[in-house]
Amino acid sequence: MKRITLLLLIFCSLNAIGQKKLEIEIDNPEPRVGQSVTFSINVDFLTDYFKKELGKNVDFTRSTSIFGMQSDDFERVIIFEKAKKYEIGPFDFEFNGKKYTTEIIEVNVLPKLPMENGLWLRITESDSQQYLILEQLISNESNKTDNENGGYSQTIGGVKPEGKEFAELNEKLTKGIELSNYSSATNTMKAEDAELFDVGFSYSIIKYKIKFEKDFSEEYIISETDFNNLPEKYDIGKIKVKK
């Protein structure tokens, strides 16, 4: 039995050595139900293959990533419909006689936000990088306006009240910790059973990368002083930031 186990381990090790490991990257480290996640796998070996086979007198177009940058990645957008932790990969395939495999990546999908005024902050980690994710909902108001012809104009879902701004975190969080806003978006959200012209909410999501200085070895609890434009009512919980 031990001999069989040893031979199996040797075979698996040799098989793994012969494969090239590809990384899976995602643009949304902890999505909610209904939010999109872009998965990308670098396939620049395809470009190398075509250059070798077709020569130098051929131009290659590159796909444009979600951030507007040119990319050699294979990308697919997924929208999760159920809140749970998903394990994706590994994907094994062979191209031009060479074996490739991807890593395994876990995606923790959270439930949808309740349709109410609120501020939500959480900390998560993906591929050894820590992130702070700040979300907010602000009640819209109707901007319905009558015109001279007896008709009217109106923004579907309403508009954010004038003078109300979304909250943000200070990029200099504390000594030894800096934040960088690497992704942000705003849009209008409505309840699933809402009518076409019902007033909804303005939604904001900001994702911050956390950067520690080398000598930082403490932990920091985020407080209200770390924000700009906090709403009147909020509950940020007790978020600890540490290496």
C-alpha atoms as one frame of an Amber mdcrd trajectory, in Angstrom:
protein
   0.000   0.000   0.000   2.820   2.421   0.875   4.578   1.616  -2.416   1.422
   2.388  -4.406   0.916   5.662  -2.521   4.536   6.695  -3.108   4.321   5.923
  -6.848   1.085   7.920  -7.085   2.686  10.915  -5.375   5.694  10.734  -7.717
   3.392  10.566 -10.763   1.342  13.562  -9.578   4.514  15.551  -8.869   5.946
  14.831 -12.322   2.626  15.749 -13.913   2.520  19.039 -12.003   6.108  19.864
 -12.996   5.195  19.475 -16.675   2.341  21.981 -16.442   2.554  25.755 -16.641
   0.567  27.427 -13.841  -1.699  30.297 -14.865  -3.203  32.812 -12.454  -6.887
  33.680 -12.277  -7.571  37.317 -11.434 -10.861  38.963 -10.475 -11.811  42.637
 -10.404 -14.334  42.319  -7.558 -12.828  40.610  -4.474 -16.123  40.130  -2.600
 -19.204  40.761  -4.754 -22.835  40.817  -3.755 -25.614  38.887  -5.424 -26.371
  40.577  -8.741 -23.009  42.320  -9.059 -20.718  41.389 -11.932 -17.266  39.865
 -11.523 -14.722  39.810 -14.338 -12.484  36.733 -14.326  -9.291  36.962 -16.344
  -6.591  34.421 -17.234  -3.414  35.581 -18.943  -3.066  33.779 -22.281  -0.145
  35.681 -23.780   1.259  32.320 -24.944  -1.373  32.444 -27.707   0.133  35.678
 -28.992   3.586  34.121 -28.898   2.278  31.145 -30.872   0.680  33.279 -33.601
   3.777  35.450 -33.900   5.908  32.355 -34.377   3.548  30.745 -36.893   2.502
  33.813 -38.888   5.679  35.868 -38.788   6.393  39.512 -38.086   4.253  40.974
 -40.867   1.024  40.518 -38.931  -0.602  43.012 -36.558  -2.246  41.746 -33.393
  -5.173  43.460 -31.730  -5.451  43.220 -27.969  -8.628  43.174 -25.923  -9.476
  46.155 -23.757  -9.847  45.429 -20.064 -12.514  46.895 -17.794 -10.066  49.636
 -16.794  -9.532  50.701 -20.422  -6.032  49.208 -20.632  -4.832  46.804 -23.305
  -4.690  43.231 -22.134  -3.671  39.768 -23.319  -6.066  38.176 -20.853  -8.965
  35.859 -21.569 -11.901  37.458 -19.746 -15.406  36.410 -18.812 -18.008  38.274
 -16.751 -20.060  36.302 -14.219 -23.039  37.444 -12.138 -23.777  35.296  -9.102
 -27.407  34.725  -8.129 -26.879  33.037  -4.761 -24.949  34.159  -1.687 -22.293
  31.618  -0.716 -18.587  30.851  -1.108 -17.669  29.537  -4.554 -14.514  27.613
  -5.460 -13.487  28.115  -9.073 -10.804  26.071 -10.828  -8.473  24.565 -11.490
  -8.906  24.545 -15.264  -6.609  22.103 -17.095  -6.020  22.230 -20.821  -3.414
  21.483 -23.464  -2.287  23.790 -26.240   0.279  23.002 -28.930   1.544  19.997
 -26.980   2.021  21.895 -23.730  -0.122  21.424 -20.631  -1.528  24.349 -18.683
  -3.437  24.556 -15.429  -4.915  27.421 -13.442  -4.888  27.987  -9.736  -7.997
  27.639  -7.561  -9.689  30.851  -6.537 -12.406  31.343  -3.925 -15.122  33.963
  -4.323 -17.270  34.870  -1.328 -20.604  36.226  -2.573 -22.625  38.317  -0.117
 -26.404  38.925  -0.020 -27.911  42.005  -1.639 -28.062  45.190   0.405 -31.399
  46.150   1.978 -33.100  48.980   0.100 -32.669  51.627   2.809 -30.399  54.529
   3.661 -27.175  53.158   5.028 -23.405  52.921   5.044 -21.599  49.580   4.955
 -17.877  48.996   5.409 -16.069  45.671   5.327 -12.552  44.340   5.003 -11.657
  41.413   2.781  -8.594  39.755   1.286  -7.858  38.332  -2.148  -4.544  36.920
  -3.363  -2.723  38.212  -0.239  -4.001  41.759  -0.858  -6.312  43.343   1.738
  -9.152  45.613   0.663 -11.639  47.932   2.350 -14.994  48.073   0.573 -17.273
  51.020   1.304 -20.905  50.995   0.122 -23.647  53.541   0.632 -27.299  54.061
  -0.279 -28.937  57.500  -0.302 -32.673  57.993  -0.874 -33.351  59.718  -4.173
 -35.951  62.350  -4.834 -38.139  62.901  -7.867 -37.087  65.528 -10.402 -40.331
  65.436 -12.364 -40.777  68.659 -14.337 -43.848  69.720 -16.336 -43.226  71.303
 -19.732 -45.156  73.734 -21.934 -46.695  70.996 -24.108 -48.541  69.390 -21.215
 -45.975  66.638 -20.866 -43.222  66.154 -18.337 -39.666  64.965 -17.964 -38.465
  62.675 -15.193 -35.365  60.644 -14.359 -36.192  56.978 -13.803 -35.346  56.126
 -10.216 -35.025  59.755  -9.195 -31.874  61.715  -8.408 -29.637  62.129  -5.377
 -30.709  65.171  -3.314 -28.631  68.261  -3.946 -25.978  68.817  -1.297 -25.753
  65.163  -0.233 -22.403  63.588  -1.020 -21.208  60.011  -0.722 -18.877  59.164
   2.129 -15.197  58.459   1.500 -12.300  57.158   3.552  -9.174  59.225   4.108
  -6.381  57.791   1.991  -3.904  58.419   4.807  -5.673  56.163   7.275  -3.098
  56.364  10.053   0.662  56.301  10.457   1.889  53.212   8.632  -1.325  52.560
   6.647  -2.307  54.146   3.338  -5.335  53.474   1.138  -5.556  53.733  -2.628
  -8.896  54.009  -4.402  -8.480  51.464  -7.192 -12.131  51.113  -8.180 -15.330
  53.109  -7.651 -18.779  53.269  -9.206 -22.175  54.879  -8.696 -25.581  53.984
 -10.067 -29.297  54.022  -9.280 -30.910  51.072  -7.504 -34.561  50.220  -6.917
 -36.420  47.496  -5.091 -37.183  44.433  -7.227 -40.951  45.057  -7.027 -40.687
  48.804  -7.791 -42.688  50.393 -10.590 -40.972  52.080 -13.550 -41.096  55.639
 -12.170 -40.793  54.815  -8.459 -38.056  56.729  -6.701 -35.095  54.567  -5.715
 -31.647  55.059  -4.209 -28.292  56.363  -5.327 -25.666  53.694  -4.730 -21.924
  54.116  -4.326 -19.190  51.506  -3.962 -15.515  52.322  -3.424 -12.824  49.657
  -3.170  -9.581  50.602  -1.466  -6.313  48.683  -1.518  -4.580  48.654   1.866
  -0.854  49.372   1.863   1.241  48.850   4.986   4.631  50.350   5.677   7.310
  47.754   6.364   7.690  48.591  10.050   3.944  48.639  10.808   3.181  45.861
  13.274   0.136  47.098  15.172  -3.584  47.031  14.444  -5.896  49.937  13.767
  -9.638  50.222  14.391 -11.432  52.439  11.880 -13.466  55.261  13.439 -15.682
  58.124  12.237 -12.661  60.450  12.051 -11.371  58.385   9.104 -14.287  59.457
   6.877 -15.393  62.452   4.878 -19.100  63.177   4.276 -20.474  60.731   6.831
 -24.294  60.670   6.784 -26.355  61.562   9.853 -27.007  57.917  10.607 -24.345
  55.270  10.148 -23.000  52.095  11.686 -19.505  51.224  10.512 -19.067  48.443
  13.043 -15.646  47.571  14.413 -13.269  47.077  11.501  -9.710  46.126  12.465
  -6.893  46.699   9.998  -3.716  44.726  10.595  -1.016  42.888   8.673
